[in-house]
Amino acid sequence: MAELIDLETFRRKLMADKGFRTWLTRFQEQFGPDTRLTDVSPATLLYLATPGDENLYVFFDLIMGACGLGGSARFRLDDLDSAMKLKIMDTAFALMDRVRFEVMRRLGWVTEVPDADTPLIALVKAAWSQEAAFVGAVPRLAPDRPDYAAYLKLPPIDQRVFIRRLIPRGVAEFRAFVEEVRT
């Protein structure tokens, strides 16, 4: 008797295999179709949250591999048209936001992180299609944070700005935490 294959599961696995190809060697940890940001090690999360060109190309590898566009070498070699490069960069920045929100969640600074239980490959897919809800989704400040009362008084658009302004300090504090754990 023939075996039934769930086509969506197969597609997700194929996207994960291609997308995480370079991540497996770079980070020396396992990634698969069901890997979520909450599953990623602190050291890897810190690398992904840290600004820099090389870090951005790691996102390009994930996105381009998952979307069947090859690897980031095509991006570096200018083998893509400008519109495609822009779409890859927009997707990478949207994913980087989610990584940084996860950093702030682990620090206890925010609650209600958008799509916390969604696998990374599904996040790539959502960011690639640039769903407005995906791009605009920002977590809420944790009630025990010092500026919580001021945060609550802000209109929603300014609350999103408030959260984003915490990112550099959050990444720096997370770096100190990860380095302390290593020693």
C-alpha positions as CSV (number, residue, x, y, z in Angstrom):
1,M,0.0,0.0,0.0
2,A,1.3,3.5,-0.8
3,E,2.3,5.8,2.0
4,L,0.5,9.1,2.3
5,I,2.7,12.1,2.6
6,D,1.6,15.4,4.1
7,L,2.6,17.8,1.4
8,E,2.8,20.9,3.7
9,T,5.0,19.0,6.2
10,F,7.2,17.9,3.3
11,R,7.5,21.5,1.9
12,R,8.4,22.8,5.4
13,K,11.1,20.1,5.8
14,L,12.5,21.0,2.4
15,M,12.6,24.7,3.2
16,A,14.3,24.0,6.5
17,D,16.9,21.7,4.9
18,K,17.8,24.3,2.4
19,G,17.5,27.3,4.7
20,F,19.4,25.9,7.6
21,R,22.2,24.3,5.5
22,T,24.8,26.9,6.5
23,W,23.4,27.4,10.0
24,L,24.1,23.8,10.9
25,T,27.8,24.2,10.4
26,R,28.1,27.8,11.6
27,F,26.3,27.3,14.9
28,Q,27.0,23.6,15.6
29,E,23.4,23.0,16.8
30,Q,20.4,21.3,15.3
31,F,17.7,23.2,13.3
32,G,14.7,21.7,11.7
33,P,11.3,22.5,10.3
34,D,9.9,22.9,13.9
35,T,12.7,24.9,15.4
36,R,11.4,28.1,17.1
37,L,13.3,31.1,18.4
38,T,12.6,29.8,21.9
39,D,14.6,26.7,21.0
40,V,17.7,28.5,19.9
41,S,20.7,28.6,22.2
42,P,21.6,31.8,23.9
43,A,24.9,32.1,22.1
44,T,23.3,31.6,18.7
45,L,20.5,34.0,19.6
46,L,23.1,36.6,20.6
47,Y,24.9,36.2,17.3
48,L,21.7,36.7,15.4
49,A,20.7,39.7,17.4
50,T,24.1,41.5,17.0
51,P,24.3,44.1,14.3
52,G,26.8,43.7,11.5
53,D,27.1,42.7,7.9
54,E,28.3,39.2,8.5
55,N,25.4,38.6,10.9
56,L,23.0,39.9,8.3
57,Y,24.3,37.5,5.7
58,V,23.4,34.6,8.0
59,F,19.8,35.7,7.7
60,F,20.2,36.0,3.9
61,D,21.4,32.4,3.8
62,L,18.3,31.3,5.8
63,I,15.9,33.3,3.7
64,M,17.4,32.6,0.3
65,G,17.8,28.9,1.0
66,A,14.3,28.5,2.3
67,C,12.9,30.4,-0.7
68,G,14.9,28.4,-3.2
69,L,17.2,31.3,-4.2
70,G,20.5,29.7,-3.4
71,G,22.8,31.1,-0.8
72,S,24.1,34.6,0.3
73,A,27.0,34.3,-2.2
74,R,24.5,35.2,-5.0
75,F,23.6,38.3,-3.0
76,R,27.3,39.2,-2.6
77,L,28.1,38.6,-6.2
78,D,25.3,40.8,-7.3
79,D,23.6,37.9,-9.0
80,L,20.1,39.2,-8.1
81,D,18.1,42.2,-9.4
82,S,17.6,45.1,-7.1
83,A,13.9,44.4,-6.3
84,M,14.8,40.8,-5.1
85,K,17.7,42.1,-3.0
86,L,15.4,44.6,-1.4
87,K,12.9,41.9,-0.6
88,I,15.6,39.7,1.0
89,M,16.8,42.6,3.1
90,D,13.3,43.6,4.2
91,T,12.7,40.0,5.2
92,A,16.0,39.8,7.1
93,F,15.3,42.9,9.0
94,A,11.8,41.7,10.0
95,L,13.3,38.4,11.2
96,M,16.1,40.2,13.1
97,D,13.4,42.2,14.9
98,R,11.8,38.9,16.0
99,V,15.2,37.6,17.2
100,R,15.7,40.8,19.2
101,F,12.3,40.6,20.7
102,E,13.2,37.0,21.9
103,V,16.3,38.4,23.5
104,M,14.2,41.0,25.4
105,R,11.7,38.2,26.3
106,R,14.5,36.1,27.8
107,L,15.6,39.1,29.8
108,G,12.1,39.5,31.1
109,W,11.7,43.0,29.5
110,V,8.7,42.2,27.3
111,T,5.7,39.9,27.3
112,E,3.4,38.7,24.5
113,V,6.2,38.2,22.0
114,P,4.5,37.8,18.5
115,D,4.5,34.3,17.1
116,A,6.6,32.9,20.0
117,D,5.5,29.3,19.2
118,T,5.9,29.7,15.4
119,P,8.8,27.8,13.8
120,L,11.5,29.9,12.2
121,I,10.7,28.5,8.7
122,A,7.1,29.7,9.1
123,L,8.4,33.1,10.2
124,V,10.6,33.3,7.1
125,K,7.5,32.5,5.0
126,A,5.4,35.2,6.8
127,A,8.2,37.8,6.6
128,W,8.8,37.0,2.9
129,S,5.2,37.7,2.1
130,Q,5.5,40.9,4.2
131,E,2.2,40.4,5.9
132,A,1.4,43.7,7.6
133,A,0.5,42.0,10.8
134,F,3.9,40.3,10.8
135,V,6.0,43.5,10.2
136,G,4.0,45.6,12.7
137,A,3.8,43.1,15.5
138,V,5.8,44.2,18.6
139,P,5.7,42.8,22.1
140,R,4.4,44.6,25.1
141,L,6.6,46.0,27.8
142,A,6.6,43.8,31.0
143,P,4.7,45.4,33.8
144,D,7.6,45.2,36.2
145,R,9.8,47.4,34.0
146,P,10.7,50.8,35.5
147,D,9.1,52.9,32.7
148,Y,5.9,50.8,32.5
149,A,3.6,53.6,33.7
150,A,5.0,56.0,31.1
151,Y,4.8,53.3,28.4
152,L,1.1,52.7,29.1
153,K,0.3,56.4,28.6
154,L,1.7,56.3,25.0
155,P,-0.4,55.7,21.9
156,P,0.2,52.3,20.3
157,I,2.5,53.6,17.6
158,D,4.7,55.3,20.2
159,Q,4.6,52.1,22.3
160,R,6.2,50.3,19.4
161,V,8.9,52.9,19.1
162,F,9.5,52.7,22.9
163,I,10.1,48.9,22.6
164,R,12.4,49.3,19.6
165,R,14.5,51.9,21.4
166,L,15.2,49.3,24.1
167,I,16.8,46.9,21.6
168,P,20.4,48.1,21.7
169,R,20.4,48.1,25.5
170,G,18.7,44.7,25.6
171,V,21.3,43.1,23.2
172,A,24.1,44.6,25.3
173,E,22.6,43.2,28.5
174,F,22.0,39.8,26.9
175,R,25.6,39.8,25.7
176,A,26.8,40.3,29.3
177,F,24.5,37.5,30.5
178,V,25.8,35.1,27.8
179,E,29.5,35.9,28.5
180,E,28.9,35.5,32.2
181,V,27.4,32.1,31.7
182,R,30.4,31.0,29.5
183,T,32.9,31.8,32.2
